[in-house]
Amino acid sequence: MSKSIDNKVGSQLETSQARGPGLGWSRELTLRVLSAAALMPIVLLITVLGVEPFAVLVAGGAAVLAWEWGELVRGANDLRDRAFQAQAVLTAIAAGLVAGGLPVEGLVVVVATAALVAGLSIGRRPGLSALGVLYVALPAIALVWLRSDPGYGLAAVLLILAVVWATDSAALVCGRLIGGPRLAPRISPHKTWAGFIGGLASGVLTSNLFLFGMGGPTSIWVATAIGALLSLSTLMGDLLESAIKRNFNRKDISGLIPGHGGLLDRVDGLMIAALTAAVVASLVNGLLPGRALFVWPAVL
């Protein structure tokens, strides 16, 4: 079975490379657009409603991500294995937030939970199971931590979502319609340099429009730096998830979202972008993390 899947993925790679520049539009992309159009308003509405509804949304999404990760790395035919992974991630998120969010206390709690998962997962890829806790819990805590800023929390999360969505959309359109040299053919045959550059440019533009529209930083260099960091993180997160799927001979993590695959296929870029934003915020102003993405030191 594994050999058959591997041959299928390899065949898709060879076919994709033989097509040359531009892959055009497809039914899959139409489904992807429709799915995004249905989900985006729901995510935005819950984000605007407040910290608590947003935290519930993030926790629910994290549980699904952990469930998918458990099935991917543990070969979990038994539902108890997937439930164990989801429970571990939710425990890490809850404990991390109680400990104070992403700073040192929350980070220590999440790492300790991951270590516990490794100890309880002997014989079932304990290292990868523990990695899944970090991979899912840290971005989840980062998003809730940023959203909890009373002054700029909502704006900070909306900024991240805007840059991630703009980067993903532009990378997809440019990659499909322009094509050209492949970015990392051994990892993801459909990703091109045109998509990478288009996604990065769109993310930077979106950051400038958003931040100046909100009356944020006075320097265009600050807005550009924020946009570039978030956009690059989005692109790297997407590439990282492609490498993970390639390692397990999977095209999609699951079939949960039409046109997208699993939830992990949909939010891979957001996860790394959220972590990047949290690191920047902690360095600039850890007490007001949302504000830190908008108001940088005057020297900048």
C-alpha positions as CSV (number, residue, x, y, z in Angstrom):
1,M,0.0,0.0,0.0
2,S,2.8,2.4,1.0
3,K,4.7,1.6,-2.2
4,S,1.6,2.2,-4.3
5,I,1.1,5.6,-2.7
6,D,4.7,6.5,-3.1
7,N,4.5,5.6,-6.8
8,K,1.4,7.7,-7.2
9,V,3.1,10.7,-5.6
10,G,6.2,10.2,-7.7
11,S,4.1,10.0,-10.9
12,Q,2.3,13.2,-9.9
13,L,5.7,14.9,-9.5
14,E,6.9,13.8,-12.9
15,T,3.7,14.8,-14.6
16,S,3.7,18.2,-13.0
17,Q,7.3,18.9,-14.0
18,A,6.6,17.8,-17.5
19,R,3.7,20.3,-17.9
20,G,6.0,23.3,-17.8
21,P,5.0,26.8,-16.9
22,G,1.5,27.4,-15.6
23,L,-0.9,24.7,-14.5
24,G,-4.0,26.7,-15.1
25,W,-7.3,26.6,-13.3
26,S,-9.1,23.4,-12.2
27,R,-12.1,22.0,-10.4
28,E,-10.0,21.5,-7.3
29,L,-9.1,25.2,-7.2
30,T,-12.8,26.1,-7.7
31,L,-13.6,24.0,-4.7
32,R,-10.8,25.6,-2.8
33,V,-12.1,29.1,-3.5
34,L,-15.7,28.2,-2.5
35,S,-14.5,26.5,0.7
36,A,-12.4,29.6,1.7
37,A,-15.4,31.9,0.9
38,A,-17.6,29.9,3.2
39,L,-15.1,29.6,6.1
40,M,-13.5,33.1,6.1
41,P,-16.6,35.0,7.3
42,I,-17.1,32.6,10.1
43,V,-13.5,32.9,11.3
44,L,-13.6,36.7,11.0
45,L,-16.9,36.9,12.9
46,I,-15.7,34.8,15.8
47,T,-12.4,36.8,15.9
48,V,-14.3,40.0,16.2
49,L,-16.7,38.8,18.9
50,G,-14.0,38.7,21.6
51,V,-11.1,36.9,23.2
52,E,-13.1,34.1,24.7
53,P,-15.0,33.1,21.5
54,F,-11.7,33.3,19.6
55,A,-10.0,31.1,22.2
56,V,-12.7,28.5,21.8
57,L,-12.3,28.7,18.0
58,V,-8.6,28.2,18.2
59,A,-8.9,25.3,20.7
60,G,-11.4,23.6,18.5
61,G,-9.1,24.0,15.5
62,A,-6.2,22.8,17.5
63,A,-8.1,19.6,18.5
64,V,-8.7,18.9,14.8
65,L,-5.1,19.5,13.9
66,A,-3.9,17.2,16.7
67,W,-6.4,14.5,15.5
68,E,-5.0,14.8,12.0
69,W,-1.4,14.7,13.2
70,G,-2.1,11.6,15.3
71,E,-3.5,9.8,12.3
72,L,-0.6,10.9,10.2
73,V,2.4,10.0,12.4
74,R,1.0,7.2,14.6
75,G,-0.9,5.4,11.9
76,A,-3.8,5.6,14.3
77,N,-6.5,3.1,13.3
78,D,-7.6,3.1,16.9
79,L,-9.6,6.3,17.7
80,R,-8.0,6.3,21.2
81,D,-4.6,7.2,19.7
82,R,-6.0,10.2,17.9
83,A,-8.0,11.3,20.9
84,F,-4.8,11.0,23.0
85,Q,-3.0,13.4,20.7
86,A,-5.9,15.9,20.7
87,Q,-6.2,15.7,24.5
88,A,-2.5,16.3,24.9
89,V,-2.5,19.4,22.7
90,L,-5.6,20.9,24.4
91,T,-4.0,20.3,27.8
92,A,-0.8,22.0,26.6
93,I,-2.8,25.0,25.3
94,A,-4.9,25.3,28.5
95,A,-1.9,25.0,30.8
96,G,0.2,27.3,28.7
97,L,-2.5,30.1,28.6
98,V,-3.0,29.8,32.4
99,A,0.7,30.1,32.8
100,G,0.8,33.4,31.0
101,G,0.7,32.7,27.3
102,L,3.7,32.4,25.0
103,P,6.4,33.9,27.3
104,V,8.7,31.7,29.3
105,E,6.1,30.2,31.6
106,G,3.8,29.1,28.8
107,L,6.6,27.8,26.7
108,V,7.9,25.7,29.6
109,V,4.5,24.1,30.2
110,V,4.1,23.2,26.5
111,V,7.5,21.7,26.3
112,A,6.9,19.7,29.5
113,T,3.6,18.4,28.0
114,A,5.4,17.4,24.8
115,A,8.0,15.5,26.9
116,L,5.2,13.7,28.8
117,V,3.6,12.7,25.5
118,A,6.9,11.3,24.3
119,G,7.2,9.3,27.5
120,L,3.6,7.9,27.1
121,S,4.0,7.1,23.4
122,I,6.8,4.6,23.6
123,G,6.7,2.3,20.5
124,R,4.4,4.7,18.6
125,R,6.8,7.3,17.2
126,P,7.1,9.1,20.5
127,G,9.3,11.8,19.0
128,L,6.9,12.7,16.3
129,S,3.9,12.6,18.7
130,A,5.7,15.1,21.0
131,L,6.7,17.3,18.0
132,G,3.0,17.4,17.1
133,V,2.2,18.9,20.5
134,L,4.7,21.7,19.9
135,Y,3.7,22.2,16.3
136,V,0.0,22.7,17.1
137,A,0.0,24.1,20.7
138,L,2.6,26.9,20.3
139,P,0.9,28.7,17.3
140,A,-2.5,28.3,19.1
141,I,-1.2,29.9,22.3
142,A,0.5,32.6,20.2
143,L,-2.8,33.6,18.5
144,V,-4.8,33.7,21.7
145,W,-2.0,35.6,23.5
146,L,-1.9,38.2,20.7
147,R,-5.7,38.5,20.7
148,S,-5.7,39.1,24.4
149,D,-4.1,42.5,24.1
150,P,-7.0,44.8,25.1
151,G,-6.0,47.7,22.8
152,Y,-4.5,46.1,19.7
153,G,-5.3,42.4,20.0
154,L,-8.1,42.3,17.4
155,A,-6.1,44.4,14.9
156,A,-3.0,42.2,15.4
157,V,-4.9,38.9,14.6
158,L,-6.7,40.5,11.7
159,L,-3.3,41.7,10.4
160,I,-1.9,38.2,10.6
161,L,-5.0,36.7,8.9
162,A,-4.9,39.4,6.1
163,V,-1.2,38.8,5.3
164,V,-1.5,35.0,5.4
165,W,-4.6,35.0,3.2
166,A,-3.1,37.5,0.8
167,T,0.2,35.5,0.6
168,D,-1.6,32.2,0.0
169,S,-3.9,33.6,-2.6
170,A,-1.3,35.4,-4.6
171,A,1.1,32.5,-4.4
172,L,-1.6,30.2,-5.7
173,V,-2.7,32.4,-8.5
174,C,0.8,33.4,-9.7
175,G,2.0,29.8,-9.4
176,R,-0.9,28.5,-11.4
177,L,-1.2,31.1,-14.1
178,I,2.5,32.1,-14.5
179,G,4.3,28.9,-13.6
180,G,8.0,28.8,-14.4
181,P,10.9,27.3,-12.5
182,R,9.9,25.1,-9.5
183,L,10.7,26.4,-6.0
184,A,11.4,23.0,-4.4
185,P,10.4,20.2,-6.8
186,R,11.5,17.4,-4.5
187,I,9.2,18.7,-1.7
188,S,6.3,20.2,-3.6
189,P,6.1,20.0,-7.4
190,H,3.4,22.6,-7.8
191,K,5.2,25.5,-6.0
192,T,7.1,27.9,-8.3
193,W,9.3,30.9,-7.8
194,A,6.6,33.0,-9.5
195,G,4.2,31.9,-6.7
196,F,6.8,32.6,-4.0
197,I,7.6,36.1,-5.3
198,G,3.9,36.9,-6.0
199,G,2.9,35.7,-2.5
200,L,5.7,37.7,-0.8
201,A,4.9,40.9,-2.7
202,S,1.2,40.5,-1.9
203,G,1.9,40.0,1.8
204,V,4.1,43.1,2.0
205,L,1.6,45.2,0.2
206,T,-1.2,44.0,2.4
207,S,0.8,44.7,5.5
208,N,1.5,48.3,4.4
209,L,-2.1,49.0,3.5
210,F,-3.4,47.4,6.8
211,L,-0.9,49.0,9.1
212,F,-1.0,52.5,7.7
213,G,-4.8,52.2,7.5
214,M,-4.8,51.5,11.2
215,G,-2.5,54.4,11.9
216,G,0.3,52.1,12.9
217,P,4.0,52.6,12.3
218,T,5.2,55.8,10.8
219,S,7.9,54.2,8.8
220,I,7.3,52.3,5.6
221,W,10.3,50.1,6.4
222,V,8.6,48.9,9.6
223,A,5.4,48.0,7.8
224,T,7.4,46.3,5.0
225,A,9.5,44.4,7.5
226,I,6.4,43.1,9.3
227,G,4.8,42.1,6.1
228,A,7.9,40.4,4.8
229,L,8.4,38.4,8.0
230,L,4.8,37.3,8.2
231,S,4.6,36.5,4.4
232,L,7.9,34.6,4.4
233,S,6.7,32.6,7.5
234,T,3.5,31.8,5.7
235,L,5.4,30.5,2.6
236,M,7.9,28.5,4.8
237,G,5.0,27.0,6.8
238,D,3.4,25.8,3.6
239,L,6.7,24.4,2.4
240,L,7.3,22.7,5.8
241,E,3.9,21.0,5.7
242,S,4.6,19.8,2.1
243,A,7.8,18.3,3.3
244,I,6.0,16.5,6.1
245,K,3.4,15.1,3.7
246,R,6.1,14.1,1.3
247,N,7.8,12.2,4.1
248,F,4.6,10.2,4.7
249,N,3.7,9.8,1.0
250,R,0.6,11.9,1.4
251,K,-1.0,14.3,-1.0
252,D,-3.3,15.7,1.6
253,I,-3.4,15.3,5.4
254,S,-7.2,14.5,5.2
255,G,-10.3,15.2,3.1
256,L,-12.0,17.4,5.7
257,I,-12.2,20.6,3.6
258,P,-13.1,20.3,-0.1
259,G,-10.3,21.6,-2.3
260,H,-7.9,22.1,0.6
261,G,-7.5,18.6,2.1
262,G,-7.2,18.6,5.9
263,L,-7.3,21.6,8.3
264,L,-3.6,21.3,8.6
265,D,-3.3,21.7,4.8
266,R,-5.3,24.9,5.2
267,V,-3.6,26.6,8.2
268,D,0.0,25.5,7.8
269,G,1.2,29.0,6.8
270,L,-0.9,30.6,9.5
271,M,0.7,28.5,12.2
272,I,4.2,29.6,11.4
273,A,3.2,33.2,10.8
274,A,1.5,33.3,14.2
275,L,4.7,32.0,15.9
276,T,6.7,34.6,14.0
277,A,4.4,37.4,15.0
278,A,4.5,36.3,18.7
279,V,8.3,36.2,18.7
280,V,8.4,39.8,17.2
281,A,5.8,40.9,19.7
282,S,7.7,39.4,22.7
283,L,10.9,41.2,21.6
284,V,9.3,44.6,21.0
285,N,6.7,44.7,23.9
286,G,5.8,41.4,25.6
287,L,3.3,43.1,27.9
288,L,1.2,44.4,25.0
289,P,1.9,41.9,22.2
290,G,-0.8,43.2,19.9
291,R,0.4,46.8,20.1
292,A,4.0,45.6,19.5
293,L,3.0,44.7,15.9
294,F,1.9,48.2,15.2
295,V,4.1,50.5,17.3
296,W,7.8,49.8,17.1
297,P,10.6,51.7,18.9
298,A,11.1,55.2,17.6
299,V,14.6,54.2,16.4
300,L,13.0,52.2,13.6
